[in-house]
Amino acid sequence: MFSSPALAALSRIRHPYRRRTSLIAALALAALLSGAVFAGSAQAALVSTGACNEAALSQPFLPWGDSNTYELVPGGDFEGSLTGWTLSGGADVVAGGEPYDVTGSPSNDSLELPAGASAQSPYTCVNASYPIFRFFARNEGLASTVVVQVVTKTALGPVALPLGTVALSGEWEPTLPMLTGSAVTGALSGGTAEVALRFTALTGSSRIDDVFVDPRMV
C-alpha cells in the first residue's frame, strides 16, 4: 500500500460525481512519489517542501468535502489576461463559467475546447508541497472527454506526462484531484521544477474553468 502524503490526501476527499481519471497513471505517480520522498535521507534532502511563492490561498473545493488549501494557476479563472497560456485548435475564452463563485467573484468566462483543441497553462514553480490540482469542467455535447497532462521543463526540452482522461457531464462540476508528480520533478531538478498543465479535448467540445493547484496539503 502506498504511503505518500499525496495518495493519503486523495483518499480523504469525498467526491460524489461521475468523473474519473486514469487509475494506472495515478498509481504509477503515487509509487514514484513514495520512492522519491521516502527512498532515504540522501534523496529526501533533494526534495524541497517549502512553498514556491506567496500566492493567495483558499479552500475552493470545501463544499465537495475537500478542505485542502489551493492557489489559482496564473490566468486560471480566464477572466483577464491569458499571458503565458498557449491555445491551439480553436481553444478560446467564451462567456459563462462555473456557477459556484469559488474564486470569491462571479465567474463570467471560461475556456472552451472544441474537439482536438488544446490549452497549456504558464509554467509555474512546483516542489513536494504541490502534489495535486483540480479544476471545474463541463461538456458541450455527449461523451466529451479531456486529456490532462503535466509538462515539465528538462535539460532536453519539455516532457509531457499524461495524467489521465476526465469524462465530463453536462453540468459544471469539480474534477477529482490529479497528481502533479511534483516530488519526482523536484527531486530530479534540485528541489523545485517548472511545470505547466495541458488540457486537450479528445472527443466532443468541453469547457474548463478555475484551475487550482494545492500548495501545502493541509
N, C-alpha and C positions, 0 to 999 in steps of 0.2 A: 504493500500500500504506500502511495506517495505521501511524503510528509512536508512538502513545500508549503510555505505560507500562502502562496497564490492559490494552490489547489484547496487548501483548508478554507480559504475565504469563499471560493466558489461554492463549496458545499453548504455554507451558512446562508446563502442568498436564496430566498423563496422567489419563484418565478412561475406564474400560472399560465403563461402564454404559450403559443404553439411554435415558437422559434426554436431552431436547433442549429448548432454548429458541429463541425466535424469532430467526433469523439476521438478519432485516431490522432488528429492534429493536436487536440488538447492534451491527450495523454502523453504524446511524444514530447510536447513542450514542457509538461509537468515533470517528466523524467529528466529532461535537460536541466530544468530549474533546480530540481533536487540535487543533481550531481554538481551543478555549478556552485550552489550555496553551501552544501554540506560535504563536499569531497575532502575537505581538510583545511587546516588553518592557513596553509600557504596559499591555496586557491581562494579561500574565503576573503583573504586580505585584498584580493583584486577587485572584489565586488563592492562598489560604493552604494551605501544605503541612505545617504542624505538626499534631501530634495534638490533637484537640479535648478530650480528657480523659485521665485516668490509669488507665483500666480495665485489669484484668489481661489479659495476652496469652498465647496458647498456640498450638499447632500441631495442631488437631483433625483436619485432613484429611491429615496426613503419611502414613498408611497407604495413601492413594489417590494418592500422588505429588505432593501439594500442600504445599510446605514454607513457604508464606506464614504469617505470624502473624495471628491473628484475636482479636477480643474478642466475648464473648457479648452479644447485644442484651438490654436490660433485660427480665427475665422470660422470656427466650427459651428457657429449659430447661423451663418450665412445671411446675417443682417447688414453687413457692411462690406468693407474691402475684402477681397479674396486674394490679397497679396501672398504669394508663396504657394497657393494652390495651383495644381495643373489639371485642366479639364480637357477631355477629348471625347470624340464620338457623339457630340451633341449634348454633353452634360452642361446644365445651365441652372442658374438661380431662378425660381418661379415663386409666385405669390402663394401664401398659405404654408403654415408649418404645424408642428406638434401643438396640441391644444392645452398642454399642462403648464405652460409658462415656467419651466424648470430653471431657466436662467434668471428668473426674477422679473422678466419683462415679457410682454406678449411676443410670440413667435410669428412674425409677419411673412417670413420667407423660408424656403427650404431648397435643397439641391435635387433637381430632377435628373435621373439617369435613364435615358432610353436604352433599349436592348443593345448591348455592345458598347455602351458608353462607359467611361472611366473617370474617376476623380482621385487625385492624390493630394493629401494634406501637406503643409510645410513640414520640413524636418524639425524635430524637437528633441531636446535632451531627455534621455531616459537612463535609469540605473535600476538597481534592485528594488527601489522604492516605487517603481512604476510598473506593476505587474499586469494590470488589466485595463481594458477600456470598454465603454458601452456607448451606444447612440440610439436614436429613435429612427424608425423606418416604417414605410407602408408601401403596398404595391399599387400600381395604376392599372393592373389587369390580372387575369387569372395566372396562377403558377409563376409569379415573378420571384426571382432569386438574385441575391447579390453575393459575389465572391469577395472576401475580405483578405487583404494581405498586409504584412508589415514589411516595409522596405528599409533596409539597413545600409548605411554607408560603410564601405570597406575599402581597403587599400587597392583592391582590384575593381572597384566600382560598386554601384548599388546592387544589392541582393534582395530579391523579393521572396518572402516566406509565406506560403498560403496558410491561413489560419482556419478556414472553413467557409461554408456556404450558409447564408442566412435565408431561410424560407419565410417570405413575408405574408402578411394578411392585408385585408383592405382597410384596416384601421391603424392609426398611429399607435405604436407600441414600442417599449424599450427592448433592445436586443438582450440576449443573455450576455454575461461577462465573457470577454475574449482575452486570451493571454497575449501579452506583447513580447514575451521572451526576453524581457529586459535584463534579468540576471545573467543570462547567457551572453547577450550582446555586450553588456557592461564588462563582464569578466574578460571577454575577448579583446576589449579595446581600452584596458587600463582603468576600468571603473565606471565609465559612462560611455554612452554611444548616442549617435544621432539617428533617429528613425522617423519614418513617415508612414501614414496609413493610406492604403489604396483600396478604393471601392469600385467594383466593376459589375455592371448589370449583366448577368449571364443570360437570363430569359425574361422577357417582358420588360415593362417600364417600371421603375421604382423611384422612391424619394427617400432621402435621408435628412436628418436634422439633429442639431445639438450633439456634437461628438465630444465625449468626455474621456479623460484618462485618469485613473486612480493613482495618486502620487504617494500615498502612505499606507494604505491598507489598515486603517484604524477602525 
